[in-house]
Amino acid sequence: MATARRSTRERVPQHPDIHTIRLQQVLEALVDPVRRRIIGALHDARQDLACGTIDLPVSKSTATHHFNVLREAGLIRQYYAGTSRMNGLRQDEFEEAFPGLLQALLIHRDTEG
């Protein structure tokens, strides 16, 4: 039984404390249009989404990379629900650490070429 608990814990990705994230890391994560698309989809859904439910123009392995970059930058949280890796926007925490930044990104995403 201890092995099962350890296995479950290992499947939970580590999330950085939002207060240790540097602005440079966030900006580097948000420079990529695929990652901005993920953030927009999570915001619009207003609920957590499985990785495969977000329509992305990249391979599954590349999408995994993008989700990891967003998690490491503190923008999303990830967890498993059965076999699905779920993703949620850390909007409230992020707003506390970087007031207005996420909202500005979301407002201006419709003006991108």
Biopython code that builds the backbone (N, CA, C, O; Angstrom):
import numpy as np
from Bio.PDB.StructureBuilder import StructureBuilder

atoms = [
    (1, "MET", "N", (0.818, -1.192, 0.000)),
    (1, "MET", "CA", (0.000, 0.000, 0.000)),
    (1, "MET", "C", (0.865, 1.262, 0.000)),
    (1, "MET", "O", (0.522, 2.259, -0.635)),
    (2, "ALA", "N", (1.973, 1.209, 0.707)),
    (2, "ALA", "CA", (2.869, 2.366, 0.719)),
    (2, "ALA", "C", (3.391, 2.657, -0.685)),
    (2, "ALA", "O", (3.589, 3.817, -1.048)),
    (3, "THR", "N", (3.611, 1.617, -1.469)),
    (3, "THR", "CA", (4.072, 1.796, -2.840)),
    (3, "THR", "C", (3.031, 2.536, -3.678)),
    (3, "THR", "O", (3.390, 3.396, -4.482)),
    (4, "ALA", "N", (1.763, 2.220, -3.505)),
    (4, "ALA", "CA", (0.696, 2.898, -4.249)),
    (4, "ALA", "C", (0.649, 4.373, -3.904)),
    (4, "ALA", "O", (0.477, 5.211, -4.790)),
    (5, "ARG", "N", (0.798, 4.703, -2.635)),
    (5, "ARG", "CA", (0.793, 6.120, -2.252)),
    (5, "ARG", "C", (1.985, 6.855, -2.847)),
    (5, "ARG", "O", (1.852, 7.978, -3.334)),
    (6, "ARG", "N", (3.135, 6.226, -2.805)),
    (6, "ARG", "CA", (4.328, 6.857, -3.355)),
    (6, "ARG", "C", (4.153, 7.059, -4.860)),
    (6, "ARG", "O", (4.518, 8.110, -5.388)),
    (7, "SER", "N", (3.609, 6.079, -5.541)),
    (7, "SER", "CA", (3.387, 6.183, -6.976)),
    (7, "SER", "C", (2.457, 7.340, -7.312)),
    (7, "SER", "O", (2.708, 8.072, -8.269)),
    (8, "THR", "N", (1.397, 7.516, -6.549)),
    (8, "THR", "CA", (0.451, 8.616, -6.775)),
    (8, "THR", "C", (1.147, 9.950, -6.562)),
    (8, "THR", "O", (0.966, 10.873, -7.356)),
    (9, "ARG", "N", (1.937, 10.065, -5.509)),
    (9, "ARG", "CA", (2.642, 11.313, -5.222)),
    (9, "ARG", "C", (3.615, 11.673, -6.332)),
    (9, "ARG", "O", (3.771, 12.849, -6.662)),
    (10, "GLU", "N", (4.272, 10.676, -6.911)),
    (10, "GLU", "CA", (5.235, 10.929, -7.969)),
    (10, "GLU", "C", (4.562, 11.452, -9.231)),
    (10, "GLU", "O", (5.199, 12.130, -10.037)),
    (11, "ARG", "N", (3.284, 11.144, -9.408)),
    (11, "ARG", "CA", (2.553, 11.589, -10.593)),
    (11, "ARG", "C", (2.083, 13.029, -10.474)),
    (11, "ARG", "O", (1.671, 13.620, -11.472)),
    (12, "VAL", "N", (2.132, 13.604, -9.291)),
    (12, "VAL", "CA", (1.691, 14.985, -9.108)),
    (12, "VAL", "C", (2.863, 15.906, -9.449)),
    (12, "VAL", "O", (3.879, 15.901, -8.755)),
    (13, "PRO", "N", (2.723, 16.695, -10.511)),
    (13, "PRO", "CA", (3.825, 17.593, -10.891)),
    (13, "PRO", "C", (4.092, 18.634, -9.802)),
    (13, "PRO", "O", (3.180, 19.059, -9.093)),
    (14, "GLN", "N", (5.334, 19.028, -9.688)),
    (14, "GLN", "CA", (5.684, 20.066, -8.714)),
    (14, "GLN", "C", (5.318, 21.432, -9.276)),
    (14, "GLN", "O", (5.503, 21.706, -10.462)),
    (15, "HIS", "N", (4.800, 22.274, -8.406)),
    (15, "HIS", "CA", (4.413, 23.630, -8.790)),
    (15, "HIS", "C", (5.224, 24.620, -7.970)),
    (15, "HIS", "O", (5.345, 24.474, -6.753)),
    (16, "PRO", "N", (5.774, 25.615, -8.628)),
    (16, "PRO", "CA", (6.575, 26.594, -7.888)),
    (16, "PRO", "C", (5.689, 27.495, -7.035)),
    (16, "PRO", "O", (4.538, 27.768, -7.374)),
    (17, "ASP", "N", (6.247, 27.943, -5.937)),
    (17, "ASP", "CA", (5.584, 28.961, -5.138)),
    (17, "ASP", "C", (5.515, 30.213, -6.008)),
    (17, "ASP", "O", (6.535, 30.667, -6.528)),
    (18, "ILE", "N", (4.342, 30.758, -6.164)),
    (18, "ILE", "CA", (4.136, 31.897, -7.069)),
    (18, "ILE", "C", (5.026, 33.082, -6.705)),
    (18, "ILE", "O", (5.363, 33.890, -7.571)),
    (19, "HIS", "N", (5.404, 33.191, -5.448)),
    (19, "HIS", "CA", (6.221, 34.326, -5.005)),
    (19, "HIS", "C", (7.707, 34.144, -5.311)),
    (19, "HIS", "O", (8.504, 35.057, -5.092)),
    (20, "THR", "N", (8.078, 32.969, -5.816)),
    (20, "THR", "CA", (9.482, 32.752, -6.196)),
    (20, "THR", "C", (9.700, 32.894, -7.694)),
    (20, "THR", "O", (10.833, 32.838, -8.173)),
    (21, "ILE", "N", (8.608, 33.079, -8.430)),
    (21, "ILE", "CA", (8.687, 33.206, -9.883)),
    (21, "ILE", "C", (9.212, 34.592, -10.255)),
    (21, "ILE", "O", (8.787, 35.599, -9.690)),
    (22, "ARG", "N", (10.137, 34.629, -11.208)),
    (22, "ARG", "CA", (10.675, 35.904, -11.691)),
    (22, "ARG", "C", (9.865, 36.382, -12.898)),
    (22, "ARG", "O", (9.407, 35.570, -13.703)),
    (23, "LEU", "N", (9.693, 37.679, -13.021)),
    (23, "LEU", "CA", (8.969, 38.253, -14.147)),
    (23, "LEU", "C", (9.589, 37.826, -15.473)),
    (23, "LEU", "O", (8.865, 37.555, -16.431)),
    (24, "GLN", "N", (10.904, 37.763, -15.543)),
    (24, "GLN", "CA", (11.592, 37.346, -16.767)),
    (24, "GLN", "C", (11.126, 35.952, -17.205)),
    (24, "GLN", "O", (10.889, 35.725, -18.392)),
    (25, "GLN", "N", (10.994, 35.033, -16.269)),
    (25, "GLN", "CA", (10.553, 33.679, -16.572)),
    (25, "GLN", "C", (9.122, 33.684, -17.125)),
    (25, "GLN", "O", (8.812, 32.951, -18.064)),
    (26, "VAL", "N", (8.269, 34.502, -16.546)),
    (26, "VAL", "CA", (6.880, 34.612, -17.009)),
    (26, "VAL", "C", (6.831, 35.169, -18.426)),
    (26, "VAL", "O", (6.121, 34.642, -19.282)),
    (27, "LEU", "N", (7.582, 36.229, -18.667)),
    (27, "LEU", "CA", (7.582, 36.842, -20.000)),
    (27, "LEU", "C", (8.125, 35.886, -21.054)),
    (27, "LEU", "O", (7.610, 35.839, -22.170)),
    (28, "GLU", "N", (9.154, 35.128, -20.713)),
    (28, "GLU", "CA", (9.697, 34.144, -21.644)),
    (28, "GLU", "C", (8.668, 33.045, -21.929)),
    (28, "GLU", "O", (8.588, 32.551, -23.053)),
    (29, "ALA", "N", (7.893, 32.666, -20.932)),
    (29, "ALA", "CA", (6.853, 31.650, -21.143)),
    (29, "ALA", "C", (5.749, 32.185, -22.044)),
    (29, "ALA", "O", (5.207, 31.450, -22.870)),
    (30, "LEU", "N", (5.419, 33.448, -21.891)),
    (30, "LEU", "CA", (4.301, 34.028, -22.627)),
    (30, "LEU", "C", (4.657, 34.517, -24.027)),
    (30, "LEU", "O", (3.766, 34.902, -24.785)),
    (31, "VAL", "N", (5.932, 34.511, -24.384)),
    (31, "VAL", "CA", (6.322, 34.988, -25.711)),
    (31, "VAL", "C", (5.852, 34.024, -26.804)),
    (31, "VAL", "O", (5.681, 34.440, -27.950)),
    (32, "ASP", "N", (5.648, 32.785, -26.486)),
    (32, "ASP", "CA", (5.265, 31.793, -27.492)),
    (32, "ASP", "C", (3.755, 31.808, -27.740)),
    (32, "ASP", "O", (2.980, 31.741, -26.785)),
    (33, "PRO", "N", (3.322, 31.893, -28.999)),
    (33, "PRO", "CA", (1.883, 31.962, -29.303)),
    (33, "PRO", "C", (1.103, 30.698, -28.909)),
    (33, "PRO", "O", (-0.082, 30.783, -28.585)),
    (34, "VAL", "N", (1.749, 29.542, -28.934)),
    (34, "VAL", "CA", (1.057, 28.314, -28.514)),
    (34, "VAL", "C", (0.747, 28.378, -27.023)),
    (34, "VAL", "O", (-0.337, 27.988, -26.589)),
    (35, "ARG", "N", (1.698, 28.868, -26.248)),
    (35, "ARG", "CA", (1.470, 28.971, -24.798)),
    (35, "ARG", "C", (0.409, 30.026, -24.490)),
    (35, "ARG", "O", (-0.400, 29.844, -23.580)),
    (36, "ARG", "N", (0.407, 31.120, -25.238)),
    (36, "ARG", "CA", (-0.654, 32.122, -25.045)),
    (36, "ARG", "C", (-2.015, 31.533, -25.404)),
    (36, "ARG", "O", (-3.026, 31.852, -24.778)),
    (37, "ARG", "N", (-2.029, 30.675, -26.414)),
    (37, "ARG", "CA", (-3.275, 30.015, -26.809)),
    (37, "ARG", "C", (-3.791, 29.108, -25.683)),
    (37, "ARG", "O", (-4.993, 29.060, -25.423)),
    (38, "ILE", "N", (-2.885, 28.398, -25.026)),
    (38, "ILE", "CA", (-3.257, 27.544, -23.894)),
    (38, "ILE", "C", (-3.841, 28.389, -22.772)),
    (38, "ILE", "O", (-4.888, 28.054, -22.218)),
    (39, "ILE", "N", (-3.168, 29.480, -22.439)),
    (39, "ILE", "CA", (-3.657, 30.371, -21.375)),
    (39, "ILE", "C", (-5.046, 30.899, -21.729)),
    (39, "ILE", "O", (-5.932, 30.928, -20.875)),
    (40, "GLY", "N", (-5.239, 31.310, -22.964)),
    (40, "GLY", "CA", (-6.537, 31.822, -23.400)),
    (40, "GLY", "C", (-7.623, 30.762, -23.305)),
    (40, "GLY", "O", (-8.736, 31.051, -22.864)),
    (41, "ALA", "N", (-7.309, 29.538, -23.715)),
    (41, "ALA", "CA", (-8.288, 28.444, -23.660)),
    (41, "ALA", "C", (-8.684, 28.137, -22.218)),
    (41, "ALA", "O", (-9.862, 27.922, -21.930)),
    (42, "LEU", "N", (-7.711, 28.117, -21.316)),
    (42, "LEU", "CA", (-8.013, 27.858, -19.906)),
    (42, "LEU", "C", (-8.849, 28.983, -19.314)),
    (42, "LEU", "O", (-9.767, 28.733, -18.532)),
    (43, "HIS", "N", (-8.539, 30.205, -19.678)),
    (43, "HIS", "CA", (-9.309, 31.347, -19.181)),
    (43, "HIS", "C", (-10.741, 31.292, -19.695)),
    (43, "HIS", "O", (-11.686, 31.467, -18.925)),
    (44, "ASP", "N", (-10.906, 31.052, -20.987)),
    (44, "ASP", "CA", (-12.236, 31.023, -21.596)),
    (44, "ASP", "C", (-13.099, 29.884, -21.056)),
    (44, "ASP", "O", (-14.309, 30.044, -20.893)),
    (45, "ALA", "N", (-12.479, 28.738, -20.778)),
    (45, "ALA", "CA", (-13.223, 27.575, -20.303)),
    (45, "ALA", "C", (-13.756, 27.781, -18.884)),
    (45, "ALA", "O", (-14.785, 27.217, -18.512)),
    (46, "ARG", "N", (-13.053, 28.585, -18.105)),
    (46, "ARG", "CA", (-13.424, 28.830, -16.712)),
    (46, "ARG", "C", (-13.545, 27.534, -15.907)),
    (46, "ARG", "O", (-14.272, 27.461, -14.917)),
    (47, "GLN", "N", (-12.824, 26.534, -16.354)),
    (47, "GLN", "CA", (-12.723, 25.268, -15.637)),
    (47, "GLN", "C", (-11.414, 24.604, -16.062)),
    (47, "GLN", "O", (-10.807, 24.994, -17.059)),
    (48, "ASP", "N", (-10.993, 23.615, -15.312)),
    (48, "ASP", "CA", (-9.776, 22.904, -15.655)),
    (48, "ASP", "C", (-10.023, 22.029, -16.879)),
    (48, "ASP", "O", (-11.107, 21.473, -17.056)),
    (49, "LEU", "N", (-9.000, 21.918, -17.714)),
    (49, "LEU", "CA", (-9.109, 21.153, -18.959)),
    (49, "LEU", "C", (-7.988, 20.124, -19.059)),
    (49, "LEU", "O", (-6.869, 20.361, -18.603)),
    (50, "ALA", "N", (-8.302, 18.988, -19.657)),
    (50, "ALA", "CA", (-7.280, 17.987, -19.949)),
    (50, "ALA", "C", (-6.407, 18.496, -21.095)),
    (50, "ALA", "O", (-6.879, 19.238, -21.956)),
    (51, "CYS", "N", (-5.158, 18.103, -21.104)),
    (51, "CYS", "CA", (-4.222, 18.545, -22.138)),
    (51, "CYS", "C", (-4.771, 18.329, -23.543)),
    (51, "CYS", "O", (-4.693, 19.229, -24.379)),
    (52, "GLY", "N", (-5.316, 17.166, -23.812)),
    (52, "GLY", "CA", (-5.765, 16.824, -25.153)),
    (52, "GLY", "C", (-7.026, 17.534, -25.619)),
    (52, "GLY", "O", (-7.397, 17.423, -26.787)),
    (53, "THR", "N", (-7.684, 18.253, -24.734)),
    (53, "THR", "CA", (-8.929, 18.926, -25.130)),
    (53, "THR", "C", (-8.695, 20.328, -25.672)),
    (53, "THR", "O", (-9.625, 20.965, -26.167)),
    (54, "ILE", "N", (-7.484, 20.802, -25.585)),
    (54, "ILE", "CA", (-7.152, 22.126, -26.116)),
    (54, "ILE", "C", (-6.566, 21.926, -27.511)),
    (54, "ILE", "O", (-5.553, 21.245, -27.673)),
    (55, "ASP", "N", (-7.202, 22.516, -28.509)),
    (55, "ASP", "CA", (-6.769, 22.363, -29.895)),
    (55, "ASP", "C", (-5.484, 23.160, -30.120)),
    (55, "ASP", "O", (-5.478, 24.390, -30.073)),
    (56, "LEU", "N", (-4.404, 22.432, -30.364)),
    (56, "LEU", "CA", (-3.105, 23.071, -30.563)),
    (56, "LEU", "C", (-2.487, 22.594, -31.874)),
    (56, "LEU", "O", (-2.641, 21.430, -32.243)),
    (57, "PRO", "N", (-1.781, 23.493, -32.585)),
    (57, "PRO", "CA", (-1.186, 23.150, -33.878)),
    (57, "PRO", "C", (0.200, 22.510, -33.772)),
    (57, "PRO", "O", (1.066, 22.735, -34.618)),
    (58, "VAL", "N", (0.396, 21.702, -32.714)),
    (58, "VAL", "CA", (1.702, 21.080, -32.485)),
    (58, "VAL", "C", (1.502, 19.613, -32.107)),
    (58, "VAL", "O", (0.391, 19.193, -31.786)),
    (59, "SER", "N", (2.575, 18.850, -32.149)),
    (59, "SER", "CA", (2.510, 17.442, -31.773)),
    (59, "SER", "C", (2.251, 17.306, -30.277)),
    (59, "SER", "O", (2.390, 18.269, -29.523)),
    (60, "LYS", "N", (1.877, 16.110, -29.859)),
    (60, "LYS", "CA", (1.599, 15.854, -28.445)),
    (60, "LYS", "C", (2.832, 16.112, -27.573)),
    (60, "LYS", "O", (2.719, 16.686, -26.489)),
    (61, "SER", "N", (3.998, 15.692, -28.041)),
    (61, "SER", "CA", (5.214, 15.894, -27.240)),
    (61, "SER", "C", (5.570, 17.377, -27.140)),
    (61, "SER", "O", (6.028, 17.836, -26.093)),
    (62, "THR", "N", (5.363, 18.116, -28.207)),
    (62, "THR", "CA", (5.618, 19.562, -28.160)),
    (62, "THR", "C", (4.610, 20.248, -27.256)),
    (62, "THR", "O", (4.968, 21.163, -26.514)),
    (63, "ALA", "N", (3.351, 19.819, -27.307)),
    (63, "ALA", "CA", (2.331, 20.379, -26.412)),
    (63, "ALA", "C", (2.719, 20.132, -24.957)),
    (63, "ALA", "O", (2.569, 21.017, -24.114)),
    (64, "THR", "N", (3.217, 18.936, -24.662)),
    (64, "THR", "CA", (3.659, 18.614, -23.294)),
    (64, "THR", "C", (4.742, 19.585, -22.849)),
    (64, "THR", "O", (4.730, 20.056, -21.712)),
    (65, "HIS", "N", (5.663, 19.880, -23.731)),
    (65, "HIS", "CA", (6.716, 20.857, -23.416)),
    (65, "HIS", "C", (6.106, 22.214, -23.069)),
    (65, "HIS", "O", (6.492, 22.839, -22.082)),
    (66, "HIS", "N", (5.155, 22.666, -23.882)),
    (66, "HIS", "CA", (4.531, 23.974, -23.633)),
    (66, "HIS", "C", (3.798, 23.998, -22.292)),
    (66, "HIS", "O", (3.888, 24.983, -21.560)),
    (67, "PHE", "N", (3.079, 22.934, -21.964)),
    (67, "PHE", "CA", (2.394, 22.869, -20.675)),
    (67, "PHE", "C", (3.401, 22.905, -19.526)),
    (67, "PHE", "O", (3.159, 23.556, -18.509)),
    (68, "ASN", "N", (4.526, 22.210, -19.683)),
    (68, "ASN", "CA", (5.560, 22.220, -18.647)),
    (68, "ASN", "C", (6.148, 23.611, -18.445)),
    (68, "ASN", "O", (6.372, 24.031, -17.309)),
    (69, "VAL", "N", (6.397, 24.320, -19.525)),
    (69, "VAL", "CA", (6.937, 25.682, -19.415)),
    (69, "VAL", "C", (5.956, 26.577, -18.651)),
    (69, "VAL", "O", (6.362, 27.358, -17.791)),
    (70, "LEU", "N", (4.678, 26.459, -18.965)),
    (70, "LEU", "CA", (3.663, 27.272, -18.284)),
    (70, "LEU", "C", (3.567, 26.915, -16.802)),
    (70, "LEU", "O", (3.403, 27.799, -15.961)),
    (71, "ARG", "N", (3.667, 25.628, -16.479)),
    (71, "ARG", "CA", (3.624, 25.204, -15.073)),
    (71, "ARG", "C", (4.840, 25.725, -14.322)),
    (71, "ARG", "O", (4.705, 26.237, -13.211)),
    (72, "GLU", "N", (6.024, 25.600, -14.913)),
    (72, "GLU", "CA", (7.260, 26.050, -14.271)),
    (72, "GLU", "C", (7.289, 27.560, -14.105)),
    (72, "GLU", "O", (7.969, 28.069, -13.214)),
    (73, "ALA", "N", (6.558, 28.287, -14.954)),
    (73, "ALA", "CA", (6.477, 29.748, -14.840)),
    (73, "ALA", "C", (5.374, 30.170, -13.868)),
    (73, "ALA", "O", (5.158, 31.362, -13.649)),
    (74, "GLY", "N", (4.681, 29.197, -13.290)),
    (74, "GLY", "CA", (3.670, 29.501, -12.294)),
    (74, "GLY", "C", (2.313, 29.888, -12.845)),
    (74, "GLY", "O", (1.432, 30.285, -12.082)),
    (75, "LEU", "N", (2.122, 29.783, -14.152)),
    (75, "LEU", "CA", (0.868, 30.213, -14.766)),
    (75, "LEU", "C", (-0.254, 29.184, -14.659)),
    (75, "LEU", "O", (-1.428, 29.547, -14.591)),
    (76, "ILE", "N", (0.106, 27.905, -14.645)),
    (76, "ILE", "CA", (-0.931, 26.873, -14.551)),
    (76, "ILE", "C", (-0.589, 25.888, -13.440)),
    (76, "ILE", "O", (0.559, 25.786, -13.008)),
    (77, "ARG", "N", (-1.610, 25.167, -12.989)),
    (77, "ARG", "CA", (-1.409, 24.057, -12.074)),
    (77, "ARG", "C", (-1.852, 22.804, -12.816)),
    (77, "ARG", "O", (-2.771, 22.853, -13.633)),
    (78, "GLN", "N", (-1.206, 21.695, -12.536)),
    (78, "GLN", "CA", (-1.541, 20.439, -13.189)),
    (78, "GLN", "C", (-1.745, 19.355, -12.144)),
    (78, "GLN", "O", (-1.106, 19.354, -11.091)),
    (79, "TYR", "N", (-2.650, 18.430, -12.456)),
    (79, "TYR", "CA", (-2.913, 17.289, -11.595)),
    (79, "TYR", "C", (-3.559, 16.212, -12.448)),
    (79, "TYR", "O", (-4.020, 16.474, -13.560)),
    (80, "TYR", "N", (-3.587, 15.014, -11.920)),
    (80, "TYR", "CA", (-4.212, 13.913, -12.648)),
    (80, "TYR", "C", (-5.619, 13.664, -12.134)),
    (80, "TYR", "O", (-5.882, 13.712, -10.932)),
    (81, "ALA", "N", (-6.519, 13.396, -13.077)),
    (81, "ALA", "CA", (-7.867, 12.908, -12.798)),
    (81, "ALA", "C", (-7.970, 11.623, -13.602)),
    (81, "ALA", "O", (-8.203, 11.657, -14.810)),
    (82, "GLY", "N", (-7.798, 10.506, -12.941)),
    (82, "GLY", "CA", (-7.704, 9.234, -13.656)),
    (82, "GLY", "C", (-6.430, 9.220, -14.479)),
    (82, "GLY", "O", (-5.336, 9.372, -13.936)),
    (83, "THR", "N", (-6.565, 9.041, -15.773)),
    (83, "THR", "CA", (-5.388, 9.023, -16.638)),
    (83, "THR", "C", (-5.171, 10.363, -17.349)),
    (83, "THR", "O", (-4.209, 10.520, -18.101)),
    (84, "SER", "N", (-6.055, 11.314, -17.113)),
    (84, "SER", "CA", (-5.949, 12.620, -17.777)),
    (84, "SER", "C", (-5.159, 13.602, -16.934)),
    (84, "SER", "O", (-5.385, 13.724, -15.730)),
    (85, "ARG", "N", (-4.238, 14.296, -17.566)),
    (85, "ARG", "CA", (-3.537, 15.373, -16.878)),
    (85, "ARG", "C", (-4.364, 16.630, -17.078)),
    (85, "ARG", "O", (-4.551, 17.105, -18.198)),
    (86, "MET", "N", (-4.853, 17.155, -15.966)),
    (86, "MET", "CA", (-5.714, 18.328, -15.978)),
    (86, "MET", "C", (-4.871, 19.582, -15.777)),
    (86, "MET", "O", (-3.820, 19.550, -15.137)),
    (87, "ASN", "N", (-5.361, 20.691, -16.342)),
    (87, "ASN", "CA", (-4.660, 21.969, -16.276)),
    (87, "ASN", "C", (-5.623, 23.052, -15.845)),
    (87, "ASN", "O", (-6.759, 23.117, -16.316)),
    (88, "GLY", "N", (-5.164, 23.897, -14.951)),
    (88, "GLY", "CA", (-5.973, 25.017, -14.510)),
    (88, "GLY", "C", (-5.132, 26.274, -14.429)),
    (88, "GLY", "O", (-3.952, 26.223, -14.082)),
    (89, "LEU", "N", (-5.733, 27.381, -14.743)),
    (89, "LEU", "CA", (-5.057, 28.669, -14.684)),
    (89, "LEU", "C", (-4.943, 29.103, -13.221)),
    (89, "LEU", "O", (-5.932, 29.056, -12.489)),
    (90, "ARG", "N", (-3.768, 29.520, -12.789)),
    (90, "ARG", "CA", (-3.562, 29.995, -11.416)),
    (90, "ARG", "C", (-3.840, 31.499, -11.367)),
    (90, "ARG", "O", (-3.014, 32.284, -10.901)),
    (91, "GLN", "N", (-4.994, 31.872, -11.845)),
    (91, "GLN", "CA", (-5.322, 33.277, -12.069)),
    (91, "GLN", "C", (-5.263, 34.132, -10.797)),
    (91, "GLN", "O", (-4.642, 35.195, -10.807)),
    (92, "ASP", "N", (-5.886, 33.696, -9.721)),
    (92, "ASP", "CA", (-5.905, 34.502, -8.497)),
    (92, "ASP", "C", (-4.513, 34.658, -7.906)),
    (92, "ASP", "O", (-4.113, 35.757, -7.523)),
    (93, "GLU", "N", (-3.776, 33.550, -7.835)),
    (93, "GLU", "CA", (-2.409, 33.606, -7.307)),
    (93, "GLU", "C", (-1.526, 34.484, -8.184)),
    (93, "GLU", "O", (-0.733, 35.284, -7.688)),
    (94, "PHE", "N", (-1.678, 34.322, -9.498)),
    (94, "PHE", "CA", (-0.865, 35.067, -10.439)),
    (94, "PHE", "C", (-1.161, 36.560, -10.354)),
    (94, "PHE", "O", (-0.252, 37.387, -10.421)),
    (95, "GLU", "N", (-2.431, 36.897, -10.206)),
    (95, "GLU", "CA", (-2.832, 38.302, -10.089)),
    (95, "GLU", "C", (-2.220, 38.934, -8.841)),
    (95, "GLU", "O", (-1.836, 40.104, -8.854)),
    (96, "GLU", "N", (-2.132, 38.170, -7.783)),
    (96, "GLU", "CA", (-1.527, 38.675, -6.548)),
    (96, "GLU", "C", (-0.037, 38.976, -6.741)),
    (96, "GLU", "O", (0.472, 39.982, -6.247)),
    (97, "ALA", "N", (0.646, 38.098, -7.459)),
    (97, "ALA", "CA", (2.091, 38.253, -7.660)),
    (97, "ALA", "C", (2.435, 39.262, -8.763)),
    (97, "ALA", "O", (3.411, 40.005, -8.653)),
    (98, "PHE", "N", (1.624, 39.279, -9.824)),
    (98, "PHE", "CA", (1.883, 40.150, -10.977)),
    (98, "PHE", "C", (0.589, 40.866, -11.361)),
    (98, "PHE", "O", (-0.034, 40.516, -12.364)),
    (99, "PRO", "N", (0.185, 41.849, -10.587)),
    (99, "PRO", "CA", (-1.111, 42.502, -10.815)),
    (99, "PRO", "C", (-1.259, 43.054, -12.232)),
    (99, "PRO", "O", (-0.413, 43.806, -12.716)),
    (100, "GLY", "N", (-2.352, 42.661, -12.883)),
    (100, "GLY", "CA", (-2.689, 43.200, -14.192)),
    (100, "GLY", "C", (-2.028, 42.533, -15.381)),
    (100, "GLY", "O", (-2.487, 42.721, -16.508)),
    (101, "LEU", "N", (-0.974, 41.764, -15.180)),
    (101, "LEU", "CA", (-0.228, 41.192, -16.300)),
    (101, "LEU", "C", (-1.062, 40.182, -17.094)),
    (101, "LEU", "O", (-1.137, 40.265, -18.320)),
    (102, "LEU", "N", (-1.671, 39.257, -16.418)),
    (102, "LEU", "CA", (-2.466, 38.237, -17.107)),
    (102, "LEU", "C", (-3.672, 38.862, -17.802)),
    (102, "LEU", "O", (-4.003, 38.492, -18.929)),
    (103, "GLN", "N", (-4.315, 39.788, -17.147)),
    (103, "GLN", "CA", (-5.479, 40.450, -17.746)),
    (103, "GLN", "C", (-5.075, 41.229, -18.999)),
    (103, "GLN", "O", (-5.800, 41.226, -19.993)),
    (104, "ALA", "N", (-3.925, 41.892, -18.952)),
    (104, "ALA", "CA", (-3.445, 42.629, -20.127)),
    (104, "ALA", "C", (-3.190, 41.669, -21.288)),
    (104, "ALA", "O", (-3.527, 41.976, -22.431)),
    (105, "LEU", "N", (-2.607, 40.530, -21.007)),
    (105, "LEU", "CA", (-2.360, 39.527, -22.038)),
    (105, "LEU", "C", (-3.677, 39.057, -22.651)),
    (105, "LEU", "O", (-3.792, 38.940, -23.871)),
    (106, "LEU", "N", (-4.655, 38.794, -21.813)),
    (106, "LEU", "CA", (-5.935, 38.274, -22.294)),
    (106, "LEU", "C", (-6.691, 39.316, -23.103)),
    (106, "LEU", "O", (-7.358, 38.973, -24.080)),
    (107, "ILE", "N", (-6.600, 40.565, -22.719)),
    (107, "ILE", "CA", (-7.281, 41.648, -23.440)),
    (107, "ILE", "C", (-6.673, 41.817, -24.837)),
    (107, "ILE", "O", (-7.395, 42.010, -25.815)),
    (108, "HIS", "N", (-5.347, 41.743, -24.920)),
    (108, "HIS", "CA", (-4.661, 42.027, -26.188)),
    (108, "HIS", "C", (-4.475, 40.812, -27.078)),
    (108, "HIS", "O", (-3.926, 40.945, -28.171)),
    (109, "ARG", "N", (-4.907, 39.641, -26.658)),
    (109, "ARG", "CA", (-4.699, 38.436, -27.489)),
    (109, "ARG", "C", (-5.499, 38.501, -28.779)),
    (109, "ARG", "O", (-5.082, 37.917, -29.779)),
    (110, "ASP", "N", (-6.630, 39.190, -28.791)),
    (110, "ASP", "CA", (-7.450, 39.284, -29.992)),
    (110, "ASP", "C", (-6.854, 40.205, -31.054)),
    (110, "ASP", "O", (-7.309, 40.208, -32.198)),
    (111, "THR", "N", (-5.839, 40.985, -30.682)),
    (111, "THR", "CA", (-5.236, 41.917, -31.637)),
    (111, "THR", "C", (-3.982, 41.336, -32.281)),
    (111, "THR", "O", (-3.333, 41.998, -33.091)),
    (112, "GLU", "N", (-3.637, 40.088, -31.919)),
    (112, "GLU", "CA", (-2.434, 39.480, -32.486)),
    (112, "GLU", "C", (-2.673, 39.101, -33.938)),
    (112, "GLU", "O", (-3.774, 38.701, -34.316)),
    (113, "GLY", "N", (-1.636, 39.229, -34.739)),
    (113, "GLY", "CA", (-1.732, 38.891, -36.156)),
    (113, "GLY", "C", (-1.462, 37.491, -36.354)),
    (113, "GLY", "O", (-1.495, 37.010, -37.486)),
]
sb = StructureBuilder()
sb.init_structure("model")
sb.init_model(0)
sb.init_chain("A")
sb.init_seg("    ")
for serial, (resi, resn, name, xyz) in enumerate(atoms, 1):
    if name == "N":
        sb.init_residue(resn, " ", resi, " ")
    sb.init_atom(name, np.array(xyz, "f"), 0.0, 1.0, " ", f" {name:<3s}", serial, name[0])
structure = sb.get_structure()
